[in-house]
Amino acid sequence: MPGRFVFTTDPDYIVEMLDVDKPATNLPPASYNIAPGNRVTVVIDAVNKDASTDGYDPENPEVLRRLESASWGLVPGGAPDASVGGTLFNAPVEEVRQNPAFQAAVESRRAAIPATGYYVWHKGDDGSTSAQFVHSPDGEPLLLAALYEWWKNPAAAPADPARWLLSTTILTRASAGPLALIHPRMPVLLEPGLMEDWLDPRTPGSAELLGAVSDAAADLADEVEFYEVSKDVASVGNNSEALIQPV
C-alpha cells in the first residue's frame, strides 16, 4: 500500500513550494484515482550534465531539482522488459537495501512524490471492507518518499523519445499512530527537514538515512486525517472529485 492516490495540486505550486529548477512540460493531469502503471509527478535532484547550461562547471557540476513525469512501478535498470514495474509500485523501507530491485536506486536515485492524499482498504473485525482517504488536514500536499530508475528500452531506436523510461516506487513502512487503525502499512511520509538529504544524489542511501526518514514518518502519521469514502475508487475507470467525498 498505497495502491491508489490522488494528486490535484497545481504543478506551479509544487515548483514554488519545493524550489524546483526544471519542471517538465509533460506532467500528468490532475487525477483522483492514480493507479500503478499510471504516470505520476515526481520530484528528483540530479547532477546537471548539460554543458550548455550557463555557468556549467564539469569539475563541480550543480545539482538541479526537477519535476518529472514517471511511470508508477519501478523498472530496474537491468530488467529485460518494463513489465516488472507492474509489481514494484511499493517498496518496503525495511528491505530496500537488501532487495536487488531497489539497491541501486536507494544509493543515489531517491525521490519525492507529492500527493493530495491516498486511499487504503480497511478490513473490519467482521470482515467487511471500507475505502479510507488519508490526507493532510490543511489541504497541503503530502510528500511520499520514493525511489526512481531510468530503464533503456533495447528495442527502441537511439533517437526514439521512448527509449528511456523513468519509473518510480513509493516506500512503505509499518503503520504508526492512528493510521495503524485502518491498515498495517503506510507510505513513508517525507519530513520536509529531511528532504534535502533524501533527494541529494551525493548523499549515500545509508541505513541511518533510511532509519531517520522512516522514524520521522511515524511522527507525521499523527498529523494526518482519514475518513471513509465510496468503494467506487476500486474501479480505475472512476475518476472524479466525488471519490474523495465522505460517505
C-alpha positions as CSV (number, residue, x, y, z in Angstrom):
1,M,0.0,0.0,0.0
2,P,-0.9,2.6,-1.1
3,G,-2.3,1.2,-4.3
4,R,-4.2,4.3,-5.3
5,F,-3.6,8.0,-4.6
6,V,-4.8,11.5,-5.5
7,F,-2.9,14.4,-6.9
8,T,-4.8,17.6,-7.9
9,T,-2.4,20.3,-6.8
10,D,-1.3,22.8,-9.5
11,P,2.3,21.9,-10.5
12,D,3.3,25.5,-10.3
13,Y,2.5,25.4,-6.6
14,I,4.8,22.4,-6.2
15,V,7.5,24.2,-8.2
16,E,7.4,27.1,-5.8
17,M,6.9,25.0,-2.7
18,L,9.9,22.8,-3.3
19,D,12.2,25.3,-5.2
20,V,12.1,23.2,-8.4
21,D,14.7,24.3,-11.0
22,K,13.4,22.4,-14.1
23,P,9.7,21.4,-14.3
24,A,8.9,19.1,-17.2
25,T,6.4,20.1,-19.8
26,N,4.8,16.7,-20.0
27,L,3.5,16.4,-16.4
28,P,0.4,14.2,-16.0
29,P,-3.0,15.8,-15.4
30,A,-4.8,16.0,-12.1
31,S,-6.3,12.7,-11.0
32,Y,-8.5,11.5,-8.2
33,N,-7.6,7.8,-8.9
34,I,-4.0,7.2,-9.7
35,A,-3.2,3.5,-10.1
36,P,0.0,1.6,-10.6
37,G,1.1,1.9,-14.2
38,N,-0.2,5.5,-14.5
39,R,2.0,8.5,-14.9
40,V,2.8,10.4,-11.7
41,T,4.5,13.6,-10.8
42,V,7.8,13.1,-9.1
43,V,10.5,15.4,-7.6
44,I,14.1,14.4,-8.1
45,D,17.5,16.0,-7.6
46,A,20.0,15.2,-10.3
47,V,23.6,16.3,-11.2
48,N,23.4,18.6,-14.2
49,K,25.3,17.1,-17.1
50,D,24.2,19.7,-19.7
51,A,27.3,21.5,-20.8
52,S,25.2,24.2,-22.5
53,T,23.9,25.4,-19.1
54,D,25.1,28.9,-18.1
55,G,27.9,28.6,-15.5
56,Y,28.4,24.9,-16.2
57,D,31.5,23.5,-14.4
58,P,32.4,20.0,-15.2
59,E,34.7,19.8,-12.2
60,N,31.9,20.8,-9.8
61,P,28.5,20.3,-11.5
62,E,25.5,21.6,-9.7
63,V,22.5,19.6,-8.6
64,L,19.2,20.6,-10.1
65,R,15.8,19.9,-8.7
66,R,13.5,18.6,-11.4
67,L,9.7,17.9,-11.6
68,E,9.2,14.9,-13.9
69,S,6.6,12.6,-15.2
70,A,7.3,8.9,-14.2
71,S,5.6,5.6,-14.6
72,W,4.3,4.3,-11.2
73,G,6.0,0.9,-10.8
74,L,9.8,0.7,-10.6
75,V,11.6,-0.9,-13.6
76,P,15.2,-1.7,-12.5
77,G,17.9,-0.6,-15.0
78,G,18.9,-4.2,-15.7
79,A,15.3,-5.5,-16.3
80,P,14.8,-7.3,-19.6
81,D,11.5,-5.5,-20.2
82,A,9.2,-3.0,-18.4
83,S,6.6,-5.4,-17.3
84,V,8.3,-6.0,-13.9
85,G,7.2,-2.5,-12.9
86,G,3.7,-3.8,-12.5
87,T,4.5,-5.4,-9.2
88,L,7.1,-2.9,-7.9
89,F,4.9,0.1,-7.1
90,N,5.6,-0.1,-3.4
91,A,9.0,-0.8,-1.7
92,P,9.2,-1.8,2.0
93,V,11.7,0.6,3.6
94,E,13.0,-2.3,5.7
95,E,14.1,-4.2,2.6
96,V,15.3,-1.7,0.0
97,R,19.0,-2.0,0.9
98,Q,18.9,-5.8,0.5
99,N,16.4,-6.2,-2.4
100,P,18.3,-6.3,-5.7
101,A,15.4,-4.5,-7.4
102,F,15.9,-1.4,-5.2
103,Q,19.6,-1.5,-4.2
104,A,20.9,0.8,-6.9
105,A,18.1,3.3,-6.7
106,V,18.3,3.7,-2.9
107,E,22.0,4.7,-3.2
108,S,21.5,7.8,-5.4
109,R,18.1,7.9,-7.0
110,R,15.7,8.8,-4.3
111,A,12.7,10.9,-5.0
112,A,9.5,12.5,-3.5
113,I,6.0,12.1,-4.9
114,P,3.6,14.9,-4.0
115,A,0.0,13.6,-3.2
116,T,-3.2,15.3,-2.2
117,G,-4.0,12.2,-0.3
118,Y,-4.1,8.4,-0.7
119,Y,-6.6,5.6,-0.4
120,V,-6.4,2.4,1.7
121,W,-8.7,-0.5,2.2
122,H,-9.7,-1.1,5.8
123,K,-10.8,-4.6,6.9
124,G,-13.1,-4.5,9.9
125,D,-13.3,-7.1,12.6
126,D,-16.5,-8.5,11.0
127,G,-14.6,-9.0,7.7
128,S,-16.3,-6.0,5.9
129,T,-14.1,-3.6,3.9
130,S,-14.2,0.1,3.5
131,A,-12.2,2.6,1.5
132,Q,-10.4,5.3,3.5
133,F,-9.0,8.5,2.3
134,V,-5.9,9.8,4.1
135,H,-4.9,13.4,3.7
136,S,-3.4,16.5,5.4
137,P,-6.0,18.4,7.5
138,D,-4.9,21.7,6.0
139,G,-5.1,20.5,2.4
140,E,-1.4,20.8,1.8
141,P,0.2,18.1,-0.4
142,L,1.8,15.1,1.4
143,L,5.3,14.2,0.3
144,L,5.8,10.4,-0.2
145,A,9.4,9.1,0.0
146,A,10.1,7.3,-3.3
147,L,12.9,5.8,-5.5
148,Y,13.3,6.2,-9.2
149,E,15.1,4.5,-12.1
150,W,15.9,5.1,-15.7
151,W,15.4,2.0,-17.9
152,K,16.6,1.8,-21.5
153,N,14.4,0.0,-24.0
154,P,16.7,-2.1,-26.1
155,A,14.1,-2.4,-28.8
156,A,13.8,1.4,-29.3
157,A,15.9,3.4,-31.7
158,P,18.5,5.8,-30.2
159,A,16.5,8.8,-31.4
160,D,13.2,7.5,-30.1
161,P,11.9,9.6,-27.2
162,A,10.5,6.3,-25.7
163,R,14.0,4.8,-25.5
164,W,14.3,5.8,-21.9
165,L,11.6,5.1,-19.3
166,L,11.6,7.0,-16.0
167,S,9.8,4.9,-13.3
168,T,9.2,5.2,-9.6
169,T,8.1,3.3,-6.5
170,I,6.7,4.6,-3.1
171,L,8.4,3.5,0.1
172,T,6.2,1.9,2.8
173,R,6.7,1.1,6.5
174,A,4.6,-0.4,9.3
175,S,1.7,1.9,10.1
176,A,2.1,4.2,13.1
177,G,-0.3,6.3,15.2
178,P,-3.9,6.5,14.1
179,L,-3.0,5.0,10.7
180,A,-2.5,1.7,12.4
181,L,-6.2,1.5,12.9
182,I,-7.0,1.3,9.2
183,H,-4.1,-0.6,7.6
184,P,-0.9,-2.4,8.7
185,R,1.3,-0.5,6.2
186,M,1.6,3.2,5.4
187,P,3.6,5.2,2.9
188,V,6.8,6.8,4.2
189,L,5.7,10.4,4.7
190,L,8.7,12.6,4.0
191,E,9.6,15.1,6.7
192,P,10.4,18.4,5.0
193,G,13.5,18.9,7.1
194,L,15.0,15.6,5.7
195,M,14.1,16.3,2.1
196,E,17.4,17.8,1.1
197,D,19.4,14.9,2.3
198,W,16.9,12.4,0.9
199,L,16.9,13.8,-2.6
200,D,20.6,14.7,-2.9
201,P,22.2,12.0,-5.1
202,R,25.6,12.7,-3.4
203,T,24.2,11.6,0.0
204,P,24.6,7.8,0.4
205,G,21.4,5.8,0.9
206,S,22.6,4.5,4.2
207,A,20.7,2.6,6.9
208,E,20.9,5.7,9.0
209,L,19.3,7.9,6.4
210,L,16.5,5.3,5.8
211,G,16.0,5.0,9.5
212,A,15.7,8.7,10.1
213,V,13.2,9.1,7.2
214,S,11.2,6.2,8.4
215,D,11.2,7.3,12.1
216,A,10.1,10.8,11.1
217,A,7.3,9.4,9.0
218,A,5.9,7.7,12.2
219,D,5.7,11.1,13.8
220,L,4.0,12.6,10.8
221,A,1.4,9.9,11.0
222,D,-0.1,11.7,14.0
223,E,-0.7,14.8,11.8
224,V,-2.9,13.3,9.0
225,E,-6.6,12.6,9.0
226,F,-8.7,10.0,7.3
227,Y,-12.4,9.2,6.6
228,E,-14.4,6.7,4.7
229,V,-15.1,7.3,1.0
230,S,-17.0,5.4,-1.7
231,K,-15.9,2.0,-2.8
232,D,-16.1,3.4,-6.4
233,V,-12.4,4.0,-6.1
234,A,-11.9,0.3,-6.7
235,S,-12.5,0.9,-10.4
236,V,-9.8,2.7,-12.2
237,G,-12.4,4.0,-14.6
238,N,-13.9,6.2,-11.9
239,N,-12.0,9.5,-11.6
240,S,-13.8,12.5,-10.2
241,E,-13.9,14.6,-7.1
242,A,-16.8,12.5,-5.8
243,L,-14.2,9.8,-4.9
244,I,-12.9,11.9,-2.0
245,Q,-16.2,12.9,-0.6
246,P,-17.0,11.4,2.8
247,V,-19.8,8.8,3.0
